[in-house]
Each structure stands twice: as C-alpha cells, then as structure tokens.
Amino acid sequence: MTDLPSWGVASDSPTAQHYRVFGANEARGSSEIYEDWALSVAEDAEVLALIDELPRPKRQANLVFAAARVAGVPVAPWSRARTAVIERWGRIREVAETRATQTNEAARCAVLLPVLSRIPGPIALLEVGASAGLCLYPERYAYRYTGADGTITSLDPAVASDVVIECAIVDAAPPERLPEVAWRAGVDLNPLDPADPATLDWLDALIWPEHDDRRARLRAAAAVAASDPAPIRAGDLNEAVLDAAASAPADATLVVFHTAVLAYLRPEERTRFAATMERSDAVWISNEGAGVFPEWETTLPADRRHSFVLAVDGRPVALTHPHGRSYRGL
C-alpha cells in the first residue's frame, strides 16, 4: 500500500479491515467525512490500538464515529479530527460502551410499503429491533415514488404529515394505497423513547454528517411516534417475539418485520429466528444486508453492490437502499 498517512502503518488486523471496508464500500458515495475517517483510521496504528480497547461488538465504525461526535470531535477532515479523537478518547469510550447502534430510519417504510400495501387489512405490525419505533407508523407518513420514466406517484395520509419520504422505484409498480394498521408493537434489547431529548440526540448522532434530510425526518417521525406511543418491550427477539405476537388482535393479519437487525445476531441465532417465523402464521418481512442470508447469494443480481434484500416469508422480492431511498423489484 502506498501514500500512507504519516501517523500510521498499514494493518491487516480485523479492526483495520472493518474500517477499510466501511470506508471503501459503505461510506463511499454517501459520506465523504466518514469515508475519510474510516480509511484513515484503518492505517492509523495509534487510533486502532485505542479502538481495540473496546469489546469487539463496540468497535464498529458507526458506533465509534457517533460516539466521537457526541464527545465533541469536530466534523472535519481526519487530519483535523484525529487530535480531538485521541484527546477525548476517554469520553468516546464511555459513550461507545454504554450506547448501541440503533439507527431508526423512518424512510425505510418506503421500501416496506410495496409489500404492506398488498396485504389485506387490517394488519397488526410487530417490529423486532424496533429502537424508538419510528418504522411502526407507515400509514402516518407521506410518500413520493419516482419511477424509471420520471413519473411520480404520491401517497398521502388522511392527516397531513411532516414526514415526506422520497423513493426511486424500478422493476416494480409503486404502491397504490397506505396500509390499514389496527395495532402496532415492538421488541428491542434497549427500547428508546421517541419523546426523550437525549434519545433523539443519540439517534441524531448516528445519522451520517452530510445527511441533513435524514436528520430533519428523524425529528418529524419522532413527533409522530411520541404522539401515539407504540408499546415496545425489552427483550431478545428470539425470546420475546412469540409472546409479543400473542398480544396482536385475532381479527388482524399479523406482520412481523425487521430492517438492519439480524446482522447483529450470530448465525445460529438468525437460523433460529427464521425457523420461528417459518412456523408462525405471521407474514414475515425481512429487510437486511445480503450476507445475512448467504443462501440467497446465487439468486441475486451481480450488480446489487451494497443493497439490502427485502424478502417476504423467506423469499427475496426486491433490492433496497439501506436508508430507504430506492426499491428495485426482483
């Protein structure tokens, strides 16, 4: 490797590899700051040693960078931010060890809606890994779907919403209606209160620096959730999902869904959850990175890059943008 920064040496440690992949694959084209930070950290022996002080699950780039921003590290090129990271590492470590990546992106409802709108109502929504529950209100948000030919399809709730979600849709018809939601609930290891200012500040820190539209949407969606709080019980999804599902009304179609959650489980835990869903009477909607279910790899397009895979009852139906910006039917 050439052109290494003066403060570091090339490293092939698992932590360095994680930051290298995060910068080159996930952040590139989406966040110049995080791309710069991650690729620089990957070659920074001193900072890598600090990060390796954390428990392995706490070393992920999203968590460490959000903790750094909470600790007051400036959103600036790494050449300027690095000194602050080192000086404030004690606070960064404290935040990282006590917080978790619970990104709650309401725009993901736009990629769930093409499926939800086809399920006969009323429906009962149960989200596992619900965080603050912002994805439990798909019928309360407004949507603008742009087709390949530029045609825009608008869907608006009965009560005007400050949450307006834009999504490009190709190789699929846009949804024609909003779902009829009769009941909603969630499960999370650490449920968050959308009315709590400290909670919103943390969720805000998890949003990448350049994503101002997501930051505004977070606040607006949190206001919706806070006005009609859905019960979100604390617990492991494998242990709590069936008990939570038992509370759903019998005259509604139960829909269990999750997005960007199963990647944090061990493979055997994912297998257990999938088996539970397959045995249940619920409609199971999964929106996860392709690697979460390796058995799908040979059936997916080669040009999917880093799309999520939307699946219904274990069958892939679309490729989606991780933050809900696009839907590509399969």
HELIX and SHEET records of a PDB file:
HELIX    1   1 PRO A   14  VAL A   21  1                                   8    
HELIX    2   2 PHE A   22  ALA A   27  3                                   6    
HELIX    3   3 GLU A   32  VAL A   41  1                                  10    
HELIX    4   4 ALA A   45  ILE A   51  1                                   7    
HELIX    5   5 ARG A   56  LYS A   58  5                                   3    
HELIX    6   6 ALA A   61  VAL A   70  1                                  10    
HELIX    7   7 TRP A   78  GLU A   87  1                                  10    
HELIX    8   8 TRP A   89  THR A   98  1                                  10    
HELIX    9   9 ALA A  106  ARG A  108  5                                   3    
HELIX   10  10 CYS A  109  LEU A  116  1                                   8    
HELIX   11  11 LEU A  134  LEU A  136  5                                   3    
HELIX   12  12 PRO A  138  ARG A  140  5                                   3    
HELIX   13  13 PRO A  197  LEU A  206  1                                  10    
HELIX   14  14 ASP A  212  SER A  227  1                                  16    
HELIX   15  15 LEU A  237  ALA A  245  1                                   9    
HELIX   16  16 LEU A  262  TYR A  264  5                                   3    
HELIX   17  17 PRO A  267  ARG A  279  1                                  13    
HELIX   18  18 ALA A  290  VAL A  292  5                                   3    
HELIX   19  19 PRO A  294  THR A  299  5                                   6    
SHEET    1   A11 ILE A 152  LEU A 155  0                                        
SHEET    2   A11 ALA A 142  THR A 146 -1                                        
SHEET    3   A11 VAL A 164  VAL A 170  1                                        
SHEET    4   A11 SER A 326  GLY A 329  1                                        
SHEET    5   A11 ARG A 315  THR A 320 -1                                        
SHEET    6   A11 PHE A 308  VAL A 312 -1                                        
SHEET    7   A11 VAL A 283  GLY A 289 -1                                        
SHEET    8   A11 THR A 253  THR A 259  1                                        
SHEET    9   A11 ILE A 123  VAL A 128  1                                        
SHEET   10   A11 VAL A 181  ASP A 188  1                                        
SHEET   11   A11 ILE A 232  ALA A 234  1                                        
END                                                                             
